[in-house]
Amino acid sequence: MNLESALPEIIREATGTASPLRRCTPVGGGCINKASRIDLDDGRSFFLKSNPRALPRLFESEAEGLRALRQAGCLRVPEVVATGGGRDGLPHFILMECIAAGRPGPGFYEKFGRGFAQLHQQALADQFGFENDNYLGSTPQPNQWTSDWVRFFRRHRLGHQLKMARRNGLSDPQMDRLGQRLLDRLEDWIGHPDEPPGLLHGDLWGGNYLCDDRGDPVLIDPAAYYGRGEADLAMTQLFGGFDSSFYPAYEEVHPSAPGSQDRLEIYKLYHLLNHLNLFGRSYFSGCMRILRRYGG
């Protein structure tokens, strides 16, 4: 049985309501997974991502992040319907609510910025980390619960990526030396302010949010964990895709503490190192610029 023919039963088991499949329409935009819109005869629609060679627990960890963000209730997040596959000949998959797309109107980015700040302030945990490890893109992201933010970020974020760069042959002695000096001095740079662990999207760039048909922001494709909000905000500044009005709105709810610009640069380094490990040496100079400034 292929996944398409299995979908009506999967949906019936997940929702309690049966309906024949009307059509399965491929959706563009994905570079790793196959994406499709699923329409049933009873008028319901779903969004499906599948991959016969998905990384271990890739879709399950995505579902965990989506559920955590949705439970926080600060911004719209698609509801996860089911995950599965990997046996009975079915590819790995995640099935979720299909959200009709709209266009950002006036006030969209202000609402987005305020909701994002509320997420960081209101959805709290006792420690830094997450219930399970997950992925940043296709890079494994360790999330072991840790009581200290600097220790968490040193070991499970920067240290993890620097080790991968060495293992992948993408670093050099200077990067290794500067990276270790930054790890040794990390308390000086990100030890303050003393904030509780807030829920982060983990990978919020311009391709990981939508505007729905009501004009509201929607979070998708998370690499969720509990951390400090600036670590999330840093990714929004790396590759564009956010109107300038997003940031003052964020600040209204969650004002930045002194030294934020330096901390943001260090948090950006985590994502630049990840891009180095995923896509190669074109990201080396960007990593070295930050390492020279803060590890020199």
N, C-alpha and C positions, 0 to 999 in steps of 0.2 A: 504494500500500500504506500502511495506517495503522500506527501504532506498535504497537498491540495485536497485529495479525496478524504483525508483523515480530519480535515478542519471542522466539518459540521459536528462530528462527535466530540472533538476537543472542546468546541465552543459550548455544546450542550452540557458537557460535564462541568465546565467552569462557570456557566451562567444559569444552568437549570432550564434553559429555553432552547428548543430545537428549531432549526430552520435549514432548508436546503441551501447550498452555495449557488449564488447567481453568477458571480464572476470573480476572477482573481487577476488584478491589473498590476503589472510591474510599475514601480515608482522609481524615478531616477534620483541621483544624488548620493547614493552610497558607493564607497570604493572598496569596502571589505565584505559587506554582507549583501545578500539579495533582499530587496525591499519590495513589498506589494501591498496594495489596498484590497481588502477582502469585503465583498458585498454579499449579503444574504437576501433571500427572497422576502423576508419579513421587514426589510428596510434597514436593518442594522449594518454598520460598517466597522471594520477593524483595520489596524495597521500591523503588518507582519514583517519581521526580519528573520532571515534564516541563513544558515551556513553549514554545509555538511562537514566542514573541517574547523569548526569554531574552537577557540582556545578553551581549556577546561573552565567550566562555570562562567563563561563569558556572559551569557544572557541571564543566568541566575543572578550574577552580581549586579548587572544592570537593573534587573527587577528590584533587587533589594534597595538600590539607591533611589529608584523612582518612587518606591513605596514610602521610604523615609521622607523624601522631599514632599510628596503628596500629603502625608500625614501632618507635616508642619503647617500646611494650610496658608502659607504666605504668598505663593504664586501658583498659577495653574500648572499641573503636571499630569500627563496622560495616565490613566488607570491601567495597570497591568492586568490582563485577563488570564494568561497562562504562559508557562515556559515548559520546554521539554525537548524531546528528540534524543539522538545519540543511540537509540536502540529501535528494534522493529523496522529497520531500514529508513527511519525518518531522520532528516537533518536536524541539527540543533535549531531552536527557534525561540522567539519571544513574540507574543501576541498581545496587543494593547489597544486601547481606545484610539479611534481614528479622529483626529482633530482637524476640522475644516480651517483652512488658512485664510487670513485676511491681510490687510496692509496696515502698517503702523500709522496712526493718525496723531494729531496734536495731543500731547500729554502721555504718549506711550512710554517714552524712555524715563519720564519722571516717575510714573507708576512702577515701572520695572525697577528703577533704582531704589525706591522706597521699599518695595516688596523684598528685594534682595537683601537689603540691610536688616529688615525685620526677620528674615530667615536666620541671619547670623546672630541676632540678638535674642531670639525667642526659642529657637529649637536647640536646646542645650543638652549636654551630657556631662558625666562626672569625670571623664578622661578623654584624651585625644586618641583618635583612631576610628575604627568602625567594627561592625559585628563580624565581618569577614574581609579577607583580602579581595581586591578587585583589579581593575585595569584602568590605566591612563592611555587611551587609544588601545593599542595592543600590547603595551608594556605592563607587566605585572606590577601592581602597586600594593606593597605590604601595609597593613593597617593595624598591627598589634596594639592593643590598648596600652597607653603610656600616660603616666600622671603628669609628666613635665613636657611642655611644648618644645623647648629647645632640644631636649633629648630625642623626642619624636621626630622633629624635622631633620636633625643631624643624621639619625640612623635610617629612618624609613623614607626620607625624601632626598636630600642632597647626597648623603653618603651612598644610598642605594643607586642613584643615577651615576655618580662618579665611578663606582665599582663596575657598573655595566659598561661605561665608556672605556675603561681600561680593558675589560674582558673582550670588548668588541674591537679593540685596536683603534679606537677613535680619539684617544687622549694622547698626550705626550708628557715628558718629564715635567715641563713647566706647568701644565694643567694639573698634573697630579700634586705637585708641590703647593701651588696656590690653592687647590681644592682642600688639601689637608689643613693649611693655615686658616682658611675660612671656617672649616669645621671646628677647629680648635678655638676660634674667636666668636663663634656663633652667638654665645650668650650676650656678648657686647652689642650685637646688632639687633637680635630679635627677642631678647629676654623680656622686653617691655613693649607695650603695656601689659599688665597682668589681667588677661581676659579669660573667661571660662570657655570651654570648648563649644563652639557653635557649629551647626550643620552647614557644610559647604557643598556646593555643586561639584567642585573639584576640577572641572574642565570647561569653564564657561568662556568660550570664544564665540565669534559671530555665527558659526554654523551650528551651535548647540542651543539655540532658542528659536522659537517661532512666534508669530503674531497670529492669534486665532481670529475667527470671523466676527468676534465682538470687539476686536482691537486690543485684546489683553495679551500680555507676555506669557509664554509657555516654556518651561524648562524641559529639555530632552537630553539624552545621552550623557548621564552623569558619571563621574568617578568619585562618588560621594564619600565623605568622611567627616569627622568632627575635628575642627581646627580653629584657627584664628581668621577672622573675616578678611583681613588684608591679603592672605594667601589666595583667596578666591578672587578678590578684586584685581590682583596683579595680572591674572590671565586675561581679563577683559581689556587690558591696556596693551597687550602684546601685538595683536594682529588686526586691530580695528574692528569695525562692525557695531560700535556703540556710539550713539549721539552724545555730544558733550553734556547735554542736560541730564544724562544718567547719573553723573558723578555728584553734582550738587544735591540732587534728590537723595542719593545714598547718604551723603554727609548730614542731611537734615535729621535722619534717623540714627545714624551711627557716626558721629563726628570722629575724625582721625586724631590720633594723639601725636605729639611732637616726635619727629624722626620717621614719619610714615614713608617718605620718599625713599629713604635708604632701605627700609624693610621691604617695600614693594619691589625694589630692584633684586633683592636676594630671593624673594618669592618667584619673581620672573625667571630666575636662573634655573629653578627646578623644571620649568616647562621647556626652557631652551635646551637644557641637558637631555630632556626626554626627546625633543625633536632631533638632537644630535644622534641619539641612539636609534631613533626610528628611521631617519631620513639621511643621515650622513654628515660629512664634513662641512657642508654649506652653513651649518649652524655653529661651527667651531669658534669663529671670530666673535659672534655674539656672546657666547659663553665666556670667552677669555676677557672680553671687555669688562664684564661684571666681576670676574675672579680677580683681575688685576686691581680693580678699585677697592674691593672689600677683603681680598685675601693677601694683598701685597704688603 
